[in-house]
């Protein structure tokens, strides 16, 4: 076998192995983490606005000292950030731009509970939305605040029950 043909075969095998490694890694994300971009912008806004917000990691985290994952520290449905503005508790769930509607039901329940307890709680996908909502909330009277935040929550997804009506007539 001549050297050029041998090199071609070796290169083909190497190319095949490289493709298999990529397949084994799984799909690659095209956008890094759009929710993290929103988080970064909002944390900067909160700092300027003198609002204390702290990120809560609700997923299992790797501890290199133990060489294992530690279980999550908070219950499912807990929001991304927690803090306060003066005497007011603040709870914020971050979503990627245009994805507020992806709010899970347990998160909606948590937000509603906090709103009725007098806290500022919302789901947001931008600084503009959060800033506008928060300023409106601060300027509203106590009775209006609850309704303002509840009205801002994304609408629940309607699940339609399948009607078997005419399908199985005798």
N, C-alpha and C positions, 0 to 999 in steps of 0.2 A: 504494500500500500504506500503510495507516495505521501510526502509530508503535507502538502496542501490539503489533500483529502482527509488525512488524519486530523489536521488542525480544524477543519470544518466540522468534523464529527465531534471533536472535543468541545468546540464552541457551541454546537447545537445542544449537547448534553448539559453544558454549563447554563445555557439560556433556559432550558427546561427546568433545571433545578432552581434557578432564580425565580421563575414564574411560580413554581410550587411553593416557595417560601412566601411570596406575596399572597397567594391564595390562602395559605395557612394562617396568615396574620388577620385575615378577615377584611371587610371593607374599610377603606380609609375615609375619614370625614372630610368633606369639602370645606365646611365652615368650622372653625376651631371650636368655640363654645359660645354661641351668641348670647346666651343667658349671662355668662360671665362678663361680657362687654357691658350689658345693662347694669349689672351689679356694680362694676367699677365706677361707672358714671354716677350712679345713685349714691354710692358711698362718699364720693367727692362732694356731691351736692349736700348730703347730710352733714358733712363736716363743716362746710361753709355756712349752713343754716343753723349750726350749733345743736344738731340732733345727734344723739348718741345711738349708733346702730352697730350691732355685732353680728357677724355671720355665724350661723349655726350649721354645722356639717351633720346632716341627717343620714349619712351613709356610713357603712363600715369603713374604718380607716386602718391602714397598715402601720404597725408598730415595729420598726426595725430592731429594737432592743429585744422584743419577744420573738421576732421572726414570724409573726402571725397577724391576722386581722383582728381588730377589736370590734366588738359589736357596736351598732349605732347607739348614740347616747340619748336620742329623743324618740318619741313615739311617731309613728307614721302620721302624716298630715301636718306636722309642725312646719312652720314657715321658714324661709331662707334667712331672714334677719329679724332681730329682736333688739329693742332698745327703749329709749325714752326721749321725750322733749319736755324738759321741766318736769312737772308732776304727771305727765301723760305717758302711758305705756304705748309703744309703737311696735307693730308687727307688719312685716312686708314680705310678700312673696314675689320673687323676680321671675319674669317670663321673657323669652326672646321677643324682639319687636314683632308686633302683630299676632302674638300667640297667647294673649290673655285668656282666650276661650279654652285653653288646655288645662284650666284649673280642675284638679281632681275633687271628687265629692267630699273626701275627708278633709281636704284643705278648705273647701267652702264652708264646711261645718265649723272648723276651727276659727276661721275668720269671723263668721257670724256670731259665734259665742263671744269672741273678744270684743266685737262691736257692741253687743248688748251689755258687756261688762264696763263699757265706757272708754275702751282703748281705741286708738287709731289703728285700724287694720285694713289692709288692702292687697290687691294683686296688681302689679304694674309692669309695663314693658318699656317705660321711658321716664326720663327725668321730668320732661314737660308734664306728663300725666300726673306723676306723683306730686310735683310741686303745686300744680293747680288744685289738685284734690286736697292736699294738706292745708294750703292757705284757706280754701273755702271752708274746710272743717274747723280750722282755728277761729274763723270769723263767724261761724254759725252758733246759734244758741244750743243749749244742751239737747233739747227735743229734736232739733233739726239734724244734728250730727249723725244720729243713728240712721235716719232715713237716707241721708246723703251718701253714707258709706254702703248701705245695703243696695241702693240704686246703682252704685258704681260697679258692683260685682257683676262679672260676666253672667249672662243668662244660662240657666241649666240646660243641658242638652235634653231634648225631648226624645224619649224612647217610645216608639210606636209599637203597640202590641199587634201582632199579626192577626188579622181577622180571617178566620177560616170560613166565614159566612157561606158563600155559594160553592166553595170547592168540594164539599162532601155532602151535597144534597142527596137524599135517597131517591 
